[in-house]
Amino acid sequence: MLGTPDHVIAQAYAGMYTAPGAVGVRPHSEAYLRRRTRPALTVWTSAEAAAWERSTLHLPGSRVDHWPGIGHYLHEEQVERTIRLIAEYARAQA
């Protein structure tokens, strides 16, 4: 992130939060997420965010986990747990 040019960060921010229909702003993100055509697997560190995303799921097989106390790089902080989660999810989708 620190090496990312300012204009790239500004463009990404605009696309996520300030552009018309930006998906980083509710209710735009809710509408966008409800259009998913495949089951989703997500992990949130926030109970509130996990509950919110669960409300957008409509496809069987979708799953939202809540992992409190984990940072942004959960796959590095909780390697084995992440591997188990992905393997379990993949088996359930087969």
Residue pairs with C-beta under 8 A, 6 or more apart in sequence:
1 9
14 22
15 22
16 22
16 23
16 24
17 24
17 25
21 28
22 28
23 29
23 32
30 55
30 56
33 40
33 53
33 56
33 57
34 56
34 58
36 57
36 58
36 59
36 62
37 59
38 59
39 59
39 60
39 61
39 62
39 63
39 93
40 57
40 59
40 62
40 63
40 64
41 62
41 63
41 64
41 65
41 85
41 86
41 89
42 50
42 53
42 63
42 64
42 65
43 64
43 65
43 66
43 67
43 70
43 74
43 85
44 50
44 53
44 64
44 65
44 66
44 67
45 66
45 67
45 68
45 69
45 70
45 71
45 74
46 66
47 66
47 68
50 64
50 65
50 66
53 64
54 64
57 64
61 92
61 93
63 89
63 92
65 85
67 74
67 78
67 81
70 77
70 78
71 77
74 81
74 82
75 82
